[in-house]
């Protein structure tokens, strides 16, 4: 059965930075959207990450160090809840929509390791699946389109409203709605069962990374390495 006719659960993080190995989660959202796009259930977290929130990050998502410390849940407890909730969604077979899943799911994995919590993969006994990543799919179905591929750009391209960008809940909802539009517009992808779409993205993500790596080596850095694993970057040993 196509994933287009099924409920989706979308997941999004706002963080202290862009390094999955060292940065921390500040806010998180897990939102269920029914087949008609209506939000039927949601859960959000504001976290005290245990470190200062850089001004550059605060300028993007609006959460300062002081606000996180005053109002946030302790990180260890929040990470346990988030990982458990994400695993529960995937265990049910409901597709999990994550914009740039390689980043969000890898950062959650590292946070689990930091606080001694079981990762999503450990809870499931396998890598997180089925995951639907609007970034990977858009690059796959519209490979040569010029311009940015960030969530705001995708929403503009596919005609999906995004009124509060960089709010975890708003971004999660927008990601789910924009990926439905992609599936409707690009029927070969939209007609796939979730498991087949997940496998397609594993290959597509690796191909996209290899292409970017080759470009960087030609133009900027002869030793550039672009991670190919998706949806979770394996931990270094």
N, C-alpha and C positions, 0 to 999 in steps of 0.2 A: 504493500500500500504506500502511495506517495506521501511524503512528509508534509506536503502542502495542505492536505486535508486533516491534519492532526494538530493537537495542542503543541505548543512549544514553550520551553522555559528558557529565559534569557538570563545571562550572568554577566556582571560587569564590576570592575574594580576601579577605584581612584587611589593613587599611591603617592609615595614620596619621591619617585623618580622612575627611570626607565631600565634599570639594571635588575634582572630577575634574581641575581645572586646576592645582592646587598640591599635592595630597596624593600619597603614595607607597605602593607595595605593600610589605607586610611578609612576608606568607605567601601562597602560592597552591597550589591543588590542581586536578588534572585526573584524573577518575576515570571509568572505563568500567564501566557496569552492563549486564549481559545482559538479555534479554527477561524473565527470571524475577526480576530485581531483584538478582541476585548480583553482587558486585564481582569483576571479572576482571582488572583492570589499574588501576594508579594511579601518579601521579607528584606529588610535593609539593616545594615550595621554601620555604626560610627565607632571607630576604634582608636584607642590611644596606642600608637605604634611603638611606643617605648623609645623613640628617637625624635629629634627635632624634625619638623616638616619644613623642607627648604622653601624659601620665599618664591622660587620659580614654580614649585608645585602648588603652593597656596594660591598663587595668582591664577592658576588654571582651574582648580576645583573649589577654591574658596574656603578650605579648611585650614586654619592656622594651628600652630603648635599648641597655643594656649587653649583654643576651642577643643582640640582633640583630647588634651589632658583633662580638661574640666568635665567634658560630656561623654568622652569615649569609653567603651567597654575595654577592660584589660585585654591585650592582644592574645594571650594564650587561650583564654576562654572563647574569644570571638573566632579565632582560627579553627578551633575544635568544632564550633557550631557550623561555620561556613563549609568546611570540608565534609562534615556529616550531611549537611543539606544538599550539597552538590552530588555527593555519592548516592543519596536517596533518589534524586531525580533520575540519574543515569541507571540506577538499579531497576527503576520502573519501566525503562525503555523509552522514556520521553526524550526527544532530541533536545540537546542543550546548545543554545545559540550563544556564541562568544565571539565578539569582534576581536580579531587578532588573538585567537586562542593561545597561540604559542607563548604570548607574553602573560596573559592573565592566569592561565592554568599552571604555567611554570612557576610564576611568582607564588601562587597559592601552595604549590608543592614545596617550595623552599621555606615558606613560612611554617608549614607543617613540620619540616625537619628542624627548624629553629626552636620550636616549642615542644618537640617530642610528641606531636600528634600524628596519628596515622594519616598518610596522604590519601587522596582520592583513589589513586591506583591501588594502594594497599587495601583499602576498604572494599574495592570491587574485585580484587584479585587479577586485574588486567588494566591496561591503559584506558583512560576515560573514553567512552563511546556510547551512543553516537553523538558527535559534536558537529555543529554546523557553524562555519566561520564565514561571515559575509566578505571579509577581506580576501580570503583564499578563493572563494567562489567567484567574486567579481573579477579578479585577475585571470581566472580560468575562462570565464565565458566572454570576456571583453578585453582580451589580452592587449590589444594595441591602442586602446583609448588613451588619449593624452590627459594629463591633469592628476590631481591628488586622489588618493584612495582612502583618506581618513573618513571616519563615520559621518562627519558633517558633509563632506563632499559626496559620499554615497547617498545620503538622504536627499541632497539637492538633485542629484542625477536621477534618482528613482522616484522623486516626488513624495517623500515621506517627511512630515513635520518633525522638527527637533528644536523645541523651544527653550530647553535648559541644558545645553551641551555641557558635558563634564560633570553632570550630576549622575551618579551611578544608576539610579532608577531610570531616569530619562534616557540615558544611553542604552540601557538594557532593552527597554521597550522599543526604541528606535531601531536597534540592531535586529530584533525579531521581525519587525514590520518591514524593514528594508530587505531582509533576506527572502521574505515571502514575495515581495515584488520581483526580486531577481528570479525566483523560481517560476513565477507566472510568466515572465517575459522570456525566459530561456527554458523552454519546456523539456529538453532532454535532461537537464539537471532537476527541474521541478518534479519530474515523474519518477525519479529514482526512490526506492525504499531507503530509509535512513541509514541502514548499515552499508549499502552500496555507495551512498553519497559520502559517508565517512571515509571509506576506502579510496574513493576518487580523490578526496582532498589530501590524503596522505601523499599520494603521487603528485598531485598538482602543487602542493606546498614545496615538496622537494625540488621539483622542476623550476619553480619560481625562484627559490633560493639559489639554485645552481646558476640560473641565468643572471641574477643580480651579482653573484660572486664573480662570474666571468667578466661582467661589465666593469665592476670595480677594479679588478686586476688589470684590465686593459687601460683604464682611464685615470685611476687615482692611487691605488695601493696594490702593488704586485703580489703581496702576501695576504690580501683580504680573505677572511673566512666568514661565510654566511651560514648560519645554522639551518639544517634541512629538516630536522625532526619536527613533527607536528602530531598531536596538539600539545604535547609536553616535551620540553627539552630534558633529556636525561641528566640526572645529577652527575657531576664529575666525581670520580672515585678518589 
